Amino acid sequence: TALLSPSRQIPQEGAESSQRQLLIEAFVSAGRVDNITMVMGLHPQYLSSFWKTQYLLLRMDGPLPYHKRHYIAIMAAARHQCSYLVGLHMGEFLQVGGNPAWLQGLHCAPQKLRNLNEINKLLAHRPWLITKEHIEALLKTGENSWSLAELVQALVLLTHYHSLASFVFGCGINPEEDQDGGHGCQPPSPHSDSSPASDDSMGGSG
């Protein structure tokens, strides 16, 4: 076994080095290492893939402006009352020039974004109920209609952040101390009188 131990340590040391390098990159690029990165950093290859996905969704060219991408992320996270992600993307939304008034609630956002509310609820809680009519209603011609490219990007963002909210809750990730709501994420109460899919508010701190 003594002969085997050095070879067994090599992958572990390589993984630790890779993890350390990723965390350094996170700090250099953002000036901080958020708690999602700390948790995912335990699995460097997964973190690397996650970062690439996040970068493509939020920073690369696409039909949706950056502030709307972050607002859609807020809408998705708020459906699950994930205060960690809501707070994270509220900060990002404001940094890229988003209108602070929109953060007062979905009713303060433009109608075009409000029109995503129904499909956001269904994707979050009952995705099997979505029909082609839901898509057609969003694509119909009019002042607040979505182009197909815009809608595809919006739906990918919604589903990505529904999944990420589950990851945050599943790993028990808490907001950083400098983030609003640093007390932690609270899942929806199981004793609520109304079903989540019937609630029209953005939920939680949204």
Helices and strands as residue ranges (DSSP letters): H 4-30, H 35-40, H 44-58, H 66-79, H 83-95, G 100-104, G 106-108, H 111-114, H 117-125, G 127-129, H 132-139, H 148-171, G 196-198
